């Protein structure tokens, strides 16, 4: 199915191979595909015996191990451009492999104390992110993009695990079944590149009855729509935490005429979110959708004429024009997707599910959630009429000084 060779043979051997097959064999015997690669450099320099910048296979195996070498080659590059075997990356990857094996041993040893039962929000998110990594890694392998497969199937997956562990706040333990699935998925996704390490974990730590290379490649457990919903929910939670931290940092910066001692760190945050968009924005979106052209993926200028003729928008004309202008720019990037008024997840539920995590993430004593429709919302309902779904606002206070 595939002929792999060096880029220096394109103009001679590979072309004549095609000529010969076409001349001698029937079409069902012709080559199906050709893959070319560049030369291999070592630490971004040409390999040369005279300069000493080279390894024999035996030397490289002794220095980096088989899996270390395979990771270095996978990361070296997949295009016809010259690939680069980087010693620093290989050494850091060996350390990551060692830490992964040690962590797996710890998880298996402590599995009896891990949580069981239904998944909570962060469990569901981690499960969805694993499915997303499975899809991305499978696509990379199918296209023989081994650097991408290494990135999605190892580096990204490890960072997703670390994020999940950070989200386990307070006395919350990791979920036993989810951790077991993560270890299995990690071994299977990395096995084509690092078969020895992953088979050690698979056979010696997980006690599987067969070797990792004889086991089926993992498949997603969720539908793509559900994966997208949970991944976007997680991104939203991380954005809320980041914006809270930024607002606290800005609060601690002395303004003109203030000293650092005048800036007291808030210990309480009110997160105020909207259940729906303001009526005038919904009306603007109706006009945008009416003026949207599917073939060109653009909103025509006729939307401004419709805006002027809509009596219900008369007192909102200035913000409405800004809203439509921004929406047209978003449409040029995202198409009709940019005009959807509903979030792909239940914002109120996501905030409730992540409330304790957010409180600890921004390091405050109290974090309360409010809907703009709640009459007792801090500042009153009228103060928050411009809050829109997906973009909550924060009220910072220091209750000890009140």
C-alpha positions in Angstrom: 0.0 0.0 0.0 2.9 2.4 0.7 6.4 3.0 -0.6 8.6 5.1 1.8 11.9 6.5 0.6 14.1 9.6 0.8 13.4 12.9 -0.9 16.7 12.6 -2.9 15.2 9.6 -4.8 12.1 11.4 -6.1 13.7 12.4 -9.4 15.2 9.0 -10.1 14.3 5.8 -8.4 10.7 6.7 -7.4 9.8 8.0 -10.8 11.3 4.9 -12.5 9.5 2.7 -10.1 6.2 4.1 -11.3 7.3 3.7 -15.0 8.3 0.1 -14.4 5.2 -0.9 -12.6 2.9 0.7 -15.2 4.9 -1.0 -18.0 5.0 -4.5 -16.5 2.0 -5.0 -14.2 -1.7 -4.6 -14.5 -3.3 -1.6 -12.7 -4.2 -3.5 -9.6 -0.5 -4.1 -9.0 0.5 -0.4 -9.3 1.8 1.5 -6.3 -1.0 3.0 -4.2 1.0 5.7 -2.4 4.5 7.1 -1.9 5.8 8.8 1.2 9.1 10.7 1.1 11.1 12.0 4.0 14.1 14.3 4.4 17.5 13.6 6.0 17.9 13.3 9.7 19.8 16.0 11.6 21.0 15.7 15.2 20.4 18.8 17.5 19.6 20.9 14.4 23.0 20.2 12.8 23.9 17.8 10.0 25.1 14.4 11.1 28.8 14.0 10.3 31.4 11.5 11.5 34.1 14.0 10.9 32.5 16.5 13.3 31.5 13.8 15.8 27.8 14.9 15.5 26.3 11.4 15.1 25.1 8.3 16.8 25.2 4.7 15.7 22.0 2.8 16.5 23.7 0.9 19.2 25.0 4.1 20.8 21.6 5.8 20.6 19.9 2.7 22.2 22.4 2.8 25.0 21.9 6.5 25.6 18.2 6.9 25.2 16.5 3.4 25.2 14.4 2.1 22.4 11.3 4.0 23.4 13.3 7.2 23.9 14.7 6.9 20.4 11.2 6.2 18.9 9.8 9.2 20.6 12.7 11.3 19.3 12.1 10.1 15.8 8.4 10.6 16.0 8.9 14.2 17.1 11.6 14.8 14.5 9.1 15.7 11.8 6.9 14.2 9.1 7.4 16.4 6.1 10.0 16.0 3.3 12.0 18.7 5.1 15.0 17.5 7.1 14.0 16.1 10.4 15.7 16.9 13.7 16.5 14.4 16.5 16.7 16.6 19.6 18.5 15.1 22.6 16.9 17.6 25.0 13.4 16.6 23.9 14.3 12.9 24.1 15.6 13.3 27.7 12.6 15.2 28.8 10.3 12.5 27.2 12.1 9.7 29.0 11.5 11.6 32.3 7.8 11.9 31.4 7.6 8.2 30.7 9.3 7.4 34.0 6.9 9.7 35.9 3.9 8.2 34.1 5.0 4.6 35.1 5.5 5.7 38.7 2.2 7.5 38.8 0.4 4.4 37.4 1.9 2.3 40.2 0.7 4.8 42.8 -2.8 4.9 41.3 -3.1 1.1 41.2 -1.7 0.8 44.7 -4.3 3.3 46.1 -7.3 2.3 44.0 -9.2 1.0 47.0 -9.4 4.5 48.5 -10.5 6.1 45.2 -14.1 7.3 44.6 -16.7 5.2 42.9 -20.3 5.8 41.8 -21.7 8.4 39.3 -19.4 10.8 37.5 -19.6 14.5 38.6 -19.0 17.4 36.3 -15.2 17.3 36.2 -15.3 13.5 35.7 -17.5 14.0 32.7 -15.3 16.7 31.3 -12.2 14.5 31.6 -13.9 11.6 30.0 -14.9 13.9 27.1 -11.4 15.3 26.7 -10.0 11.7 26.6 -12.5 10.9 23.8 -11.4 14.1 22.0 -7.7 13.0 22.3 -8.6 9.6 20.9 -10.2 11.1 17.8 -7.3 13.5 17.2 -4.6 10.9 17.8 -6.4 8.3 15.5 -6.6 10.9 12.7 -2.9 11.7 13.1 -1.9 8.1 12.9 -4.2 7.6 9.8 -2.3 10.4 8.1 1.1 9.2 9.3 1.6 12.5 11.2 3.6 11.0 14.0 4.6 14.2 15.6 0.9 15.2 15.9 0.1 11.7 17.2 2.8 12.1 19.9 1.4 15.5 20.8 -2.3 14.6 21.0 -1.8 11.0 22.3 0.8 11.8 25.0 1.7 15.4 25.7 -1.9 16.8 25.5 -3.4 13.7 27.3 -0.9 14.1 30.1 -1.8 17.8 30.5 -5.5 16.9 30.6 -4.8 14.4 33.4 -3.0 17.1 35.3 -5.8 19.5 34.9 -8.3 16.9 36.1 -6.2 16.3 39.2 -6.1 20.0 40.0 -9.9 20.1 39.7 -10.2 17.5 42.5 -10.7 20.0 45.2 -11.0 19.5 49.0 -11.6 15.9 50.0 -12.7 14.9 46.5 -10.8 11.8 45.3 -10.2 10.8 41.7 -12.7 8.4 40.2 -11.4 4.9 40.2 -13.0 3.8 36.9 -12.0 7.0 35.2 -8.4 6.8 36.2 -8.3 3.2 35.1 -9.7 4.2 31.7 -7.1 7.0 31.4 -4.2 4.6 32.0 -5.6 2.2 29.4 -6.2 4.9 26.8 -2.8 6.4 27.4 -1.1 3.1 26.9 -3.0 2.3 23.7 -2.5 5.7 22.1 1.2 5.7 22.8 1.9 2.0 22.1 2.7 2.5 18.4 5.5 4.9 19.4 6.6 3.6 22.8 5.6 0.0 22.9 8.0 -1.2 25.6 7.0 1.3 28.3 3.3 1.0 27.6 3.4 -2.8 27.5 5.1 -2.7 30.9 2.3 -0.6 32.4 -0.3 -2.7 30.5 0.9 -6.1 31.5 2.8 -5.6 34.8 0.7 -2.8 36.5 -2.8 -3.2 34.9 -2.3 -7.0 34.8 -4.0 -7.3 31.4 -4.2 -10.8 29.9 -2.6 -9.8 26.6 0.1 -7.4 25.4 -0.8 -3.8 24.6 0.2 -4.2 20.9 -2.4 -7.0 20.5 -5.2 -5.0 22.1 -7.8 -3.0 20.1 -7.2 0.7 19.6 -9.5 2.8 21.8 -12.7 4.4 20.5 -14.7 7.3 21.9 -17.4 6.5 24.4 -19.4 9.7 23.7 -21.1 11.2 20.7 -19.2 14.1 19.1 -22.0 16.6 20.2 -21.7 15.6 23.8 -17.9 15.8 23.7 -18.1 19.3 22.2 -20.6 20.4 24.9 -18.5 19.2 27.8 -15.2 20.5 26.4 -16.8 24.0 25.8 -18.2 23.8 29.4 -14.7 23.2 30.7 -13.2 26.0 28.7 -15.9 28.3 30.0 -15.1 27.4 33.6 -11.4 28.0 33.1 -12.2 31.4 31.4 -14.3 32.4 34.4 -11.6 31.5 36.8 -9.0 33.3 34.7 -11.1 36.5 34.5 -11.7 36.4 38.2 -8.0 36.2 39.0 -7.3 39.0 36.6 -9.9 41.2 38.2 -8.5 40.5 41.6 -4.9 41.3 40.4 -6.1 44.6 39.0 -7.8 45.4 42.2 -4.5 45.0 44.1 -2.7 47.5 41.8 -2.6 51.0 43.5 -4.3 53.7 41.5 -3.1 57.3 41.4 -2.9 58.7 44.9 -3.1 55.3 46.5 -0.5 53.2 48.4 -0.2 49.5 48.3 -1.6 49.3 51.8 -4.9 50.9 50.5 -5.4 47.9 48.2 -7.1 45.1 50.2 -7.5 41.7 48.6 -11.2 40.8 48.2 -12.3 37.7 50.0 -15.7 37.4 48.5 -16.9 37.3 44.9 -20.4 37.4 43.4 -20.6 35.9 40.0 -23.6 37.3 38.0 -24.7 35.5 34.9 -27.6 36.0 32.5 -30.2 33.4 31.6 -30.9 35.0 28.2 -29.7 37.8 26.0 -31.3 41.3 26.2 -34.4 41.6 24.0 -32.8 44.2 21.8 -29.9 41.8 21.0 -32.2 39.0 20.2 -34.0 41.4 17.8 -30.7 42.3 16.2 -29.9 38.7 15.7 -33.2 38.1 14.0 -32.3 40.8 11.5 -28.8 39.4 11.1 -30.2 35.9 10.3 -32.6 37.4 7.8 -29.7 39.1 6.0 -27.4 36.1 6.1 -26.3 34.6 2.8 -25.4 31.0 3.1 -23.5 30.8 -0.2 -21.2 33.7 0.6 -21.2 33.2 4.4 -21.8 36.9 4.9 -24.4 39.3 6.2 -25.5 41.8 3.6 -25.7 45.6 4.2 -29.5 45.3 4.1 -29.3 44.5 7.8 -28.7 48.2 8.6 -31.8 49.3 6.7 -33.9 46.7 8.7 -32.3 48.0 11.9 -33.4 51.6 11.2 -36.9 50.5 10.3 -37.4 48.5 13.6 -39.2 50.9 16.0 -38.4 48.6 19.0 -34.7 49.3 18.5 -35.0 53.1 18.3 -33.6 53.8 21.8 -30.8 51.1 21.3 -29.6 52.3 18.0 -26.0 53.1 19.0 -25.3 49.8 20.8 -27.3 47.9 18.2 -25.0 49.2 15.4 -22.0 48.1 17.4 -23.5 44.7 18.1 -24.3 44.2 14.4 -20.9 45.3 13.3 -19.2 42.9 15.6 -21.5 40.1 14.7 -20.7 40.5 11.0 -17.0 40.2 11.7 -17.7 37.0 13.7 -19.8 35.7 10.9 -16.9 36.2 8.4 -14.8 33.9 10.7 -17.4 31.4 11.9 -20.3 31.5 9.5 -23.9 31.1 10.8 -22.5 29.5 14.0 -21.7 33.0 15.2 -25.4 34.0 15.2 -26.5 31.3 17.6 -28.1 32.9 20.7 -28.1 29.7 22.8 -25.0 28.4 24.5 -24.1 24.8 23.8 -24.3 24.1 27.6 -26.5 25.1 30.6 -24.5 28.0 32.0 -26.3 28.1 35.4 -25.8 24.3 35.9 -22.1 24.5 34.9 -21.5 27.3 37.4 -23.2 25.4 40.1 -21.3 22.2 39.4 -17.9 24.1 39.4 -18.7 26.6 42.2 -16.4 25.0 44.9 -13.6 24.6 42.3 -13.9 28.3 41.3 -13.8 29.5 44.9 -10.6 27.6 45.5 -9.1 28.5 42.1 -9.5 32.3 42.8 -8.6 31.9 46.5 -11.6 33.6 48.2 -13.6 32.6 51.2 -16.9 33.0 49.5 -18.1 32.7 45.9 -21.9 33.2 45.3 -23.8 32.8 42.1 -26.6 35.1 40.9 -28.9 35.3 37.9 -29.6 38.8 36.5 -33.2 37.9 36.8 -32.9 37.5 40.6 -34.4 40.6 42.3 -31.9 40.4 45.1 -28.8 40.3 42.8 -26.1 42.7 44.1 -26.6 46.2 42.8 -30.2 45.4 41.6 -31.5 44.0 38.3 -31.2 47.3 36.4 -27.5 47.5 37.0 -26.8 44.3 35.1 -29.1 44.6 32.1 -26.1 44.4 29.7 -24.8 41.0 31.1 -25.1 38.4 28.4 -25.0 34.5 28.5 -21.4 33.2 28.5 -20.0 36.4 29.8 -20.7 36.8 33.5 -19.6 39.8 35.6 -17.9 39.8 39.0 -18.5 41.9 42.1 -15.5 41.8 44.4 -15.8 42.7 48.1 -13.8 42.3 51.3 -16.3 41.3 54.0 -13.8 41.7 56.8 -13.7 45.5 56.2 -17.4 46.0 56.1 
